[in-house]
Amino acid sequence: MTTPTPISGYTFVVLTAGPDTQPEHMQYDGVILAVPTGSDIGSSETSPGRMLGVRGYPNGTTETGLLRWVMSSDLPTVAKSFIHNMPDTGWVDTNAEQTYREMVREMINRGIPMADIGVLVTSLHNASIANERMHASMP
């Protein structure tokens, strides 16, 4: 990787694939961007920023001195943990858990606050479970 020539007022970042980078964002792995100094690019895994429509966070520097920016999921860690721990029995069907992740990701991307999402998702999940249990107990 060649180090770009410095530009006054800009910081160079290299987009880096991480453990939960969305498949559609893998194409950006290794891309170098010049970002205006002071831009909100996130501060950590639990407080990501957004560039090119991708969430991520700074994580050290490369061997050439560029800021490493790890592309992550659109879901904050707290949301992933919340969804993962919803069912009493744990998720038996990984596709069902993924469906919840995708729906929550869409709500986050539409600007709905996480607290409201939590109430909505919990209410829908509990209503579905109550219905299933009532159906199972019918003769």
C-alpha positions as CSV (number, residue, x, y, z in Angstrom):
1,M,0.0,0.0,0.0
2,T,1.4,3.4,-1.0
3,T,1.0,6.2,1.4
4,P,-0.9,9.1,-0.3
5,T,0.6,12.6,-0.3
6,P,-0.8,14.5,2.7
7,I,-3.6,17.0,2.0
8,S,-4.0,19.9,4.5
9,G,-7.3,19.6,6.4
10,Y,-7.8,15.9,5.6
11,T,-7.0,12.6,7.3
12,F,-6.5,9.4,5.2
13,V,-8.3,6.3,6.3
14,V,-8.1,2.8,4.9
15,L,-11.4,0.8,5.0
16,T,-10.7,-2.6,6.5
17,A,-13.0,-5.7,6.6
18,G,-13.8,-6.8,10.1
19,P,-15.5,-9.8,11.6
20,D,-19.0,-8.5,11.0
21,T,-18.5,-6.5,7.8
22,Q,-21.7,-6.9,5.6
23,P,-21.0,-9.0,2.5
24,E,-22.1,-6.2,0.2
25,H,-19.4,-3.9,1.8
26,M,-16.5,-6.3,1.3
27,Q,-15.8,-4.5,-2.1
28,Y,-14.5,-1.5,-0.1
29,D,-11.8,-3.5,1.8
30,G,-8.5,-1.7,1.2
31,V,-10.1,1.5,-0.2
32,I,-8.3,4.7,0.9
33,L,-10.4,7.8,1.6
34,A,-9.4,11.4,2.4
35,V,-11.8,12.5,5.1
36,P,-12.0,16.1,6.3
37,T,-10.2,16.4,9.6
38,G,-12.8,16.5,12.5
39,S,-15.4,14.5,10.6
40,D,-17.5,12.2,12.8
41,I,-16.1,8.8,11.7
42,G,-17.0,7.1,15.0
43,S,-14.9,6.4,18.0
44,S,-15.2,2.7,18.8
45,E,-17.0,-0.5,18.0
46,T,-19.9,0.5,20.2
47,S,-20.0,4.0,18.8
48,P,-19.6,3.6,15.0
49,G,-19.5,6.3,12.4
50,R,-20.6,6.1,8.8
51,M,-18.8,6.5,5.5
52,L,-20.0,5.5,2.0
53,G,-23.1,4.3,3.6
54,V,-21.1,1.8,5.7
55,R,-20.9,1.8,9.5
56,G,-17.5,1.4,11.1
57,Y,-15.0,2.7,13.6
58,P,-11.3,3.7,13.8
59,N,-9.0,1.0,15.1
60,G,-5.3,2.0,15.2
61,T,-3.1,2.8,12.2
62,T,-1.6,0.8,9.4
63,E,2.1,0.1,9.0
64,T,2.2,3.1,6.6
65,G,0.5,5.4,9.2
66,L,-3.0,5.5,7.7
67,L,-5.9,5.4,10.1
68,R,-7.5,1.9,10.0
69,W,-11.3,2.1,9.8
70,V,-13.0,-1.2,10.4
71,M,-16.2,-1.7,8.5
72,S,-18.8,-3.2,10.8
73,S,-22.4,-4.3,10.8
74,D,-25.2,-1.7,10.7
75,L,-26.2,-3.1,14.1
76,P,-24.7,-1.7,17.2
77,T,-23.2,-4.3,19.5
78,V,-26.1,-3.7,22.0
79,A,-28.7,-4.5,19.3
80,K,-26.9,-7.7,18.2
81,S,-26.8,-8.9,21.8
82,F,-30.4,-7.9,22.4
83,I,-31.6,-9.9,19.4
84,H,-29.4,-12.9,20.2
85,N,-30.8,-13.2,23.7
86,M,-34.5,-12.7,22.9
87,P,-35.7,-16.3,22.9
88,D,-35.9,-18.2,26.2
89,T,-34.6,-21.2,24.3
90,G,-32.0,-19.5,22.2
91,W,-32.3,-19.3,18.4
92,V,-32.8,-22.7,16.9
93,D,-33.3,-21.3,13.4
94,T,-30.4,-19.0,12.5
95,N,-32.4,-17.7,9.6
96,A,-35.1,-16.5,12.0
97,E,-32.4,-14.6,14.0
98,Q,-31.1,-13.1,10.8
99,T,-34.6,-11.9,9.9
100,Y,-34.7,-10.0,13.2
101,R,-31.3,-8.5,12.6
102,E,-32.3,-7.3,9.1
103,M,-35.6,-5.8,10.3
104,V,-33.8,-4.0,13.2
105,R,-31.1,-2.8,10.8
106,E,-33.7,-1.3,8.5
107,M,-35.4,0.5,11.5
108,I,-32.0,1.9,12.6
109,N,-31.3,3.1,9.0
110,R,-34.6,4.9,9.0
111,G,-33.6,6.8,12.1
112,I,-35.8,5.1,14.7
113,P,-34.2,5.3,18.1
114,M,-32.8,2.1,19.5
115,A,-35.0,2.4,22.7
116,D,-38.2,2.5,20.5
117,I,-36.9,-0.4,18.4
118,G,-36.3,-2.5,21.5
119,V,-39.9,-1.9,22.7
120,L,-41.4,-2.7,19.3
121,V,-39.3,-5.8,18.6
122,T,-39.9,-7.1,22.2
123,S,-43.7,-6.6,21.9
124,L,-43.9,-8.3,18.5
125,H,-41.7,-11.2,19.7
126,N,-43.8,-11.7,22.9
127,A,-47.1,-11.5,21.0
128,S,-45.9,-14.2,18.6
129,I,-44.7,-16.4,21.4
130,A,-48.0,-16.0,23.3
131,N,-49.9,-16.9,20.2
132,E,-47.8,-20.0,19.6
133,R,-48.2,-21.2,23.2
134,M,-51.9,-20.7,23.1
135,H,-52.1,-22.6,19.8
136,A,-50.0,-25.4,21.3
137,S,-52.3,-25.7,24.3
138,M,-55.6,-26.0,22.3
139,P,-57.1,-29.5,22.0
